[in-house]
Amino acid sequence: MSPTQPLFLPPDGQPRCLWCAAAAGDAGYLHYHDTEWGFPVTDDRRLFEKLCLEGFQSGLSWRTILNKRPAFRAAFANFEIERMARFDDTDIERLLQDAGIVRHRGKIEAVINNAQRCLELVAEQGSLARYIWRFEPAALAAPVMATETAASQALSKDLKKRGWKFVGPTTMHAFMQSMGMLNDHALGCITRAKVDAARREFFPPQA
C-alpha cells in the first residue's frame, strides 16, 4: 500500500484501506479489517492459523479464505499444532472431500507438514512467536506498496531451509501484514491509528 493510495468510503462514512472495496457491503470483511488485520499477535495457535490460511490464499482472494475460515477451523482441528501434526493419509483424504475448504492436495499436505516442522521449531526456539518476531523490520512512518520485502524474503528463506512449504516471500509478506509485524493500513484509514496505539503497548516476545 502507498501513502497516496485512495481510500474506500463504505456506507458508514469511515475511510478504510482501498482493498476493503473488494467486499463492499460485507460486514464480516470490514470487521476483519477493523479488528484483526495489522494488530500484533503472539499466540502460537493464531500465528499458525494465519500462516496456514495465507498459504491457502495463494492464487485466490482473501475474501474467499475469510468466508471459509470457520470451515477451515473445523477441518483442521482449530489449527492446534500438535493435533494437526498427527494428521495422516486418512485425514488428507477426508480433507479432499470437504467442500467447505480449499481442496488442494498440495496445500493440504503442506500445512500438515508445516505443523510437524512447527513442533520442531518450537522445541528449538521456545515458541513460534519468539521465532517469528525475530524477523520484525524497522517501523516505517507510512505504508509502502510492495508484495514482498527483505524481511519477508529472510523469513521465507529460513522457513524453507527448515522444511516448511507454501511459505514464499509474497505469502510471508501478507502474513507479516496480517499478524501486525507491519502497519500497512493506508494513511487516513480509521484503523491505522488504532494499530499504532496497539503497537505502542506491545512488546515482542523475547528469546
C-alpha positions as CSV (number, residue, x, y, z in Angstrom):
1,M,0.0,0.0,0.0
2,S,1.1,3.5,-0.7
3,P,0.8,6.7,1.4
4,T,-1.1,8.3,-1.5
5,Q,-3.4,5.3,-2.0
6,P,-7.0,6.4,-2.4
7,L,-9.3,5.3,0.5
8,F,-12.5,3.4,0.4
9,L,-15.6,5.1,1.9
10,P,-18.2,2.4,2.9
11,P,-21.8,3.3,3.9
12,D,-20.8,4.2,7.5
13,G,-18.7,7.1,6.1
14,Q,-15.5,6.0,7.8
15,P,-12.5,5.8,5.4
16,R,-10.7,2.5,5.2
17,C,-8.0,0.8,3.1
18,L,-8.9,0.6,-0.6
19,W,-8.8,-3.2,-0.5
20,C,-11.9,-3.2,1.6
21,A,-13.8,-2.1,-1.6
22,A,-13.4,-5.7,-2.9
23,A,-16.1,-6.7,-0.4
24,A,-18.2,-3.6,-0.2
25,G,-21.2,-4.3,2.0
26,D,-19.6,-7.4,3.6
27,A,-19.7,-6.6,7.3
28,G,-17.5,-9.6,8.1
29,Y,-14.8,-8.4,5.8
30,L,-14.9,-4.9,7.3
31,H,-14.8,-6.3,10.8
32,Y,-11.7,-8.3,9.9
33,H,-10.0,-5.2,8.6
34,D,-11.1,-3.1,11.6
35,T,-10.2,-5.5,14.4
36,E,-7.7,-8.1,13.2
37,W,-5.6,-7.0,10.2
38,G,-2.4,-5.4,11.4
39,F,-2.9,-5.9,15.1
40,P,0.1,-7.6,16.8
41,V,-0.3,-11.3,17.5
42,T,1.8,-13.5,19.8
43,D,-0.4,-16.6,20.3
44,D,1.2,-19.6,18.6
45,R,-2.1,-21.1,17.5
46,R,-3.3,-17.9,16.0
47,L,0.0,-17.3,14.2
48,F,0.0,-20.8,12.8
49,E,-3.6,-20.4,11.6
50,K,-2.6,-17.2,9.8
51,L,0.4,-18.9,8.2
52,C,-1.8,-21.8,7.0
53,L,-4.6,-19.5,5.7
54,E,-2.1,-17.2,3.8
55,G,-0.7,-20.4,2.2
56,F,-4.2,-21.5,1.1
57,Q,-4.9,-18.0,-0.2
58,S,-2.2,-18.3,-2.9
59,G,-4.0,-17.8,-6.2
60,L,-7.3,-16.9,-4.5
61,S,-8.9,-13.9,-2.9
62,W,-8.6,-13.2,0.8
63,R,-12.4,-12.8,0.9
64,T,-12.8,-16.4,-0.2
65,I,-10.5,-17.6,2.5
66,L,-12.0,-15.5,5.2
67,N,-15.5,-16.7,4.4
68,K,-14.2,-20.3,4.6
69,R,-12.3,-19.7,7.9
70,P,-14.9,-21.4,10.1
71,A,-14.9,-24.5,7.9
72,F,-11.1,-24.4,7.9
73,R,-11.0,-24.3,11.7
74,A,-13.4,-27.2,11.9
75,A,-11.5,-29.3,9.3
76,F,-8.0,-28.6,10.7
77,A,-8.6,-29.1,14.5
78,N,-8.8,-25.4,15.1
79,F,-5.3,-25.2,13.9
80,E,-3.9,-26.7,17.1
81,I,-0.4,-27.5,16.0
82,E,0.1,-30.8,17.9
83,R,-3.2,-32.2,16.7
84,M,-2.5,-31.2,13.1
85,A,1.0,-32.7,13.2
86,R,-0.7,-36.1,13.8
87,F,-2.8,-35.9,10.7
88,D,-2.2,-38.9,8.3
89,D,-3.3,-40.1,4.9
90,T,-6.8,-40.8,6.1
91,D,-7.1,-37.1,7.2
92,I,-5.8,-35.9,3.9
93,E,-8.5,-37.9,2.0
94,R,-11.1,-36.6,4.4
95,L,-10.0,-33.0,3.8
96,L,-10.0,-33.5,0.0
97,Q,-13.7,-34.4,0.3
98,D,-14.6,-31.3,2.4
99,A,-16.4,-28.8,0.2
100,G,-16.1,-26.1,2.9
101,I,-12.4,-25.6,2.4
102,V,-9.9,-25.2,-0.5
103,R,-9.5,-28.8,-1.7
104,H,-5.9,-28.5,-3.0
105,R,-3.8,-31.6,-2.2
106,G,-0.5,-29.8,-2.3
107,K,-1.7,-27.1,0.1
108,I,-3.3,-29.6,2.5
109,E,-0.2,-31.7,2.6
110,A,1.9,-28.6,3.1
111,V,0.1,-27.4,6.2
112,I,0.3,-30.8,7.8
113,N,4.0,-30.9,7.0
114,N,4.3,-27.4,8.4
115,A,2.6,-28.4,11.7
116,Q,5.3,-31.1,12.1
117,R,8.1,-28.7,11.3
118,C,6.5,-26.2,13.7
119,L,6.8,-28.6,16.6
120,E,10.5,-28.9,15.8
121,L,10.8,-25.2,15.6
122,V,9.0,-24.7,19.0
123,A,11.3,-27.3,20.6
124,E,14.3,-25.3,19.4
125,Q,13.1,-21.7,19.8
126,G,10.6,-21.9,22.7
127,S,7.6,-20.7,20.7
128,L,6.6,-19.9,17.2
129,A,6.0,-16.3,18.3
130,R,9.6,-15.9,19.6
131,Y,10.9,-17.2,16.2
132,I,8.6,-15.1,14.0
133,W,9.1,-11.8,15.8
134,R,12.9,-12.0,15.3
135,F,12.2,-11.0,11.7
136,E,10.4,-7.8,12.5
137,P,11.7,-5.0,10.3
138,A,12.3,-1.4,11.4
139,A,9.0,0.5,11.7
140,L,8.1,2.9,8.9
141,A,6.2,6.1,9.1
142,A,3.9,5.3,6.3
143,P,2.8,2.1,4.5
144,V,4.6,1.0,1.3
145,M,3.4,-0.6,-1.9
146,A,5.1,-3.9,-2.0
147,T,4.4,-7.6,-2.5
148,E,7.5,-8.7,-0.6
149,T,10.2,-7.1,1.4
150,A,13.7,-8.0,2.6
151,A,12.2,-9.2,5.9
152,S,9.6,-11.4,4.2
153,Q,12.4,-12.8,2.0
154,A,14.5,-13.6,5.0
155,L,11.6,-15.3,6.8
156,S,10.7,-17.3,3.7
157,K,14.3,-18.4,3.2
158,D,14.7,-19.6,6.7
159,L,11.4,-21.5,6.9
160,K,12.1,-23.2,3.6
161,K,15.5,-24.2,5.0
162,R,13.6,-25.8,7.9
163,G,11.4,-27.8,5.5
164,W,8.3,-25.6,5.5
165,K,6.2,-25.4,2.3
166,F,4.0,-22.7,0.7
167,V,5.9,-20.0,2.5
168,G,7.2,-17.9,-0.3
169,P,8.2,-14.3,0.3
170,T,5.0,-12.8,-1.1
171,T,2.9,-15.1,1.2
172,M,5.2,-14.2,4.1
173,H,4.7,-10.5,3.4
174,A,1.0,-10.9,3.6
175,F,1.4,-12.9,6.8
176,M,3.5,-10.2,8.3
177,Q,0.9,-7.6,7.4
178,S,-1.9,-9.6,8.9
179,M,-0.3,-10.5,12.2
180,G,0.9,-7.0,13.0
181,M,4.6,-7.0,12.2
182,L,3.9,-4.2,9.8
183,N,1.2,-1.5,10.0
184,D,0.3,-1.3,6.3
185,H,-3.1,0.4,6.8
186,A,-3.3,3.4,4.5
187,L,-2.8,6.9,5.8
188,G,-6.2,8.2,6.6
189,C,-7.7,4.7,7.3
190,I,-9.6,4.7,10.6
191,T,-7.8,1.6,11.8
192,R,-4.2,2.8,11.2
193,A,-4.1,4.9,14.4
194,K,-5.7,2.0,16.4
195,V,-2.9,-0.3,15.2
196,D,-0.3,2.3,16.1
197,A,-1.7,2.6,19.6
198,A,-1.7,-1.2,20.0
199,R,1.9,-1.4,18.9
200,R,3.0,1.2,21.4
201,E,1.7,-1.0,24.2
202,F,3.1,-4.2,22.6
203,F,6.4,-5.9,23.4
204,P,7.5,-8.7,21.1
205,P,8.3,-12.0,22.9
206,Q,11.9,-12.3,23.8
207,A,14.1,-15.4,23.1
